[in-house]
């Protein structure tokens, strides 16, 4: 669990996270919940989603495995279209472009660093310490 003065985020890793979807699989495991002063959000892979805020509640579910397969096929098609568009025009990199992915990884690493240090982390020039994961695990065990 991560907490700062505004938001608490609960993330559960693979083997200890609640099962969603088929209970006999080990890959239907994603559950993310974030709690803030004015509301919360919940997302479960192959399950439900919910957004609660000052203006009310929105909720739904992602359907069954067949719905997931259809959505996955659409996502894969969109990915391939984005790759082809990038090949045709260098100024249109897809969301999985390495430079963008490295930036996203830096953001996630900075979030962990910020949670450990209890202060903001400047992204410009941020180089995560080599022991970041070990330090984070040690903090979780406290």
TORGU-172741 format. One line per 8 residues: their letters; for each residue x, y, z of C-alpha. Coordinates in nm, 4 decimals. Example, Ala and Ser with C-alpha at 12.3 -4.5 7.8 and 13.67 -1.06 7.14 Angstrom:
REM residues 2
as = 1.2300:-0.4500:0.7800; 1.3670:-0.1060:0.7140 $
REM end
This chain:
REM residues 142
xxxxxxxx = 0.0000:0.0000:0.0000; 0.1248:0.3443:-0.0867; -0.0008:0.6540:0.0865; 0.0623:1.0236:0.0685; -0.1423:1.3107:0.2023; -0.3903:1.2941:-0.0887; -0.4149:0.9381:-0.2235; -0.3720:0.5830:-0.1001 $
xxxxxxxx = -0.3081:0.3173:-0.3654; -0.3488:-0.0522:-0.2974; -0.1640:-0.2799:-0.5377; -0.1416:-0.6514:-0.4849; 0.1176:-0.8670:-0.6588; 0.0535:-1.1890:-0.8486; 0.0403:-1.4596:-0.5832; -0.1305:-1.2668:-0.3043 $
xxxxxxxx = -0.3776:-1.0679:-0.5088; -0.7434:-1.1652:-0.5085; -0.8451:-1.3802:-0.8037; -1.0810:-1.2333:-1.0589; -1.2309:-1.4236:-1.3479; -1.1456:-1.7938:-1.3568; -1.0183:-1.8965:-1.0091; -0.8077:-2.1769:-1.1620 $
xxxxxxxx = -0.5769:-1.9428:-1.3534; -0.2742:-1.7543:-1.2264; -0.2921:-1.4838:-1.4913; -0.6270:-1.3226:-1.4078; -0.4924:-1.1369:-1.1093; -0.4820:-0.7630:-1.1615; -0.6638:-0.5583:-0.8998; -0.5907:-0.1924:-0.8460 $
xxxxxxxx = -0.7677:0.0397:-0.6053; -0.6898:0.4045:-0.5344; -0.8499:0.5999:-0.2517; -0.8519:0.9784:-0.2253; -1.0255:1.2385:-0.0135; -1.3031:1.2862:-0.2682; -1.3514:0.9313:-0.3912; -1.1992:0.6094:-0.5114 $
xxxxxxxx = -1.1443:0.3940:-0.8196; -1.1309:0.0176:-0.8539; -1.0237:-0.1976:-1.1475; -1.0211:-0.5774:-1.1601; -0.8926:-0.7656:-1.4622; -1.1777:-0.9768:-1.5997; -1.4024:-0.8277:-1.3388; -1.5577:-0.5016:-1.2401 $
xxxxxxxx = -1.4612:-0.1385:-1.2382; -1.5965:0.1391:-1.0208; -1.5430:0.5133:-0.9903; -1.6827:0.6882:-0.6837; -1.6645:1.0649:-0.6550; -1.8513:1.3681:-0.5275; -2.0875:1.3502:-0.8258; -2.1884:0.9882:-0.7692 $
xxxxxxxx = -2.0909:0.6384:-0.8705; -2.0146:0.4839:-1.2077; -1.9597:0.1097:-1.2306; -1.9572:-0.1763:-1.4728; -1.7856:-0.4964:-1.5636; -1.5672:-0.6159:-1.8447; -1.7780:-0.9155:-1.9378; -1.6701:-1.2747:-1.9806 $
xxxxxxxx = -1.3605:-1.4255:-2.1410; -1.5191:-1.4014:-2.4877; -1.5649:-1.0267:-2.4388; -1.2035:-1.0043:-2.3262; -1.0901:-1.1943:-2.6380; -1.2845:-0.9570:-2.8669; -1.1393:-0.6529:-2.6888; -0.7909:-0.8048:-2.7009 $
xxxxxxxx = -0.8224:-0.8629:-3.0769; -0.9249:-0.4994:-3.1220; -0.6292:-0.3866:-2.9100; -0.3876:-0.6041:-3.1087; -0.5267:-0.4690:-3.4364; -0.4868:-0.1127:-3.3071; -0.1295:-0.1883:-3.2031; -0.0405:-0.3207:-3.5489 $
xxxxxxxx = -0.2079:-0.0234:-3.7183; -0.0049:0.2109:-3.4977; 0.3174:0.0278:-3.5878; 0.2401:0.0543:-3.9604; 0.1533:0.4228:-3.9244; 0.4904:0.4761:-3.7529; 0.6720:0.3015:-4.0375; 0.5016:0.5405:-4.2794 $
xxxxxxxx = 0.5663:0.8507:-4.0677; 0.8464:0.8755:-3.8086; 0.6630:1.1542:-3.6268; 0.3826:0.9153:-3.5226; 0.5457:0.6676:-3.2792; 0.3097:0.4192:-3.1102; 0.2464:0.4133:-2.7358; 0.4961:0.1280:-2.7039 $
xxxxxxxx = 0.7781:0.3346:-2.8526; 1.0985:0.2638:-2.6553; 1.1691:0.6270:-2.5650; 0.8134:0.6699:-2.4354; 0.8262:0.3365:-2.2518; 1.1529:0.4322:-2.0825; 0.9956:0.7597:-1.9711; 0.6961:0.5690:-1.8308 $
xxxxxxxx = 0.9352:0.3364:-1.6442; 1.1135:0.6391:-1.4997; 0.7790:0.7757:-1.3799; 0.6930:0.4468:-1.2060; 1.0416:0.4255:-1.0523; 1.0101:0.7849:-0.9318; 0.6761:0.6988:-0.7695; 0.8432:0.4205:-0.5715 $
xxxxxxxx = 1.1320:0.6505:-0.4791; 0.8875:0.9202:-0.3735; 0.6936:0.6733:-0.1571; 1.0161:0.5630:0.0124; 1.1507:0.9127:0.0681; 0.8123:1.0747:0.1465; 0.8868:1.3651:-0.0863; 0.8464:1.4614:-0.4520 $
xxxxxxxx = 1.1022:1.3374:-0.7052; 1.2077:1.5524:-0.9986; 1.1861:1.3440:-1.3164; 1.4375:1.5514:-1.5084; 1.7617:1.3596:-1.4725; 1.6139:1.1061:-1.2277; 1.8273:0.7928:-1.2113; 1.6719:0.5333:-0.9804 $
xxxxxxxx = 1.9081:0.3825:-0.7245; 2.0169:0.0264:-0.7976; 1.8688:-0.0975:-0.4693; 1.5252:0.0629:-0.5175; 1.3361:-0.2675:-0.5320; 1.5140:-0.4077:-0.2282; 1.4483:-0.0905:-0.0299; 1.0824:-0.0939:-0.1318 $
xxxxxx = 1.0423:-0.4593:-0.0304; 1.2078:-0.3892:0.3048; 0.9677:-0.0986:0.3633; 0.6691:-0.3226:0.2843; 0.7864:-0.5738:0.5453; 0.7836:-0.3112:0.8217 $
REM end
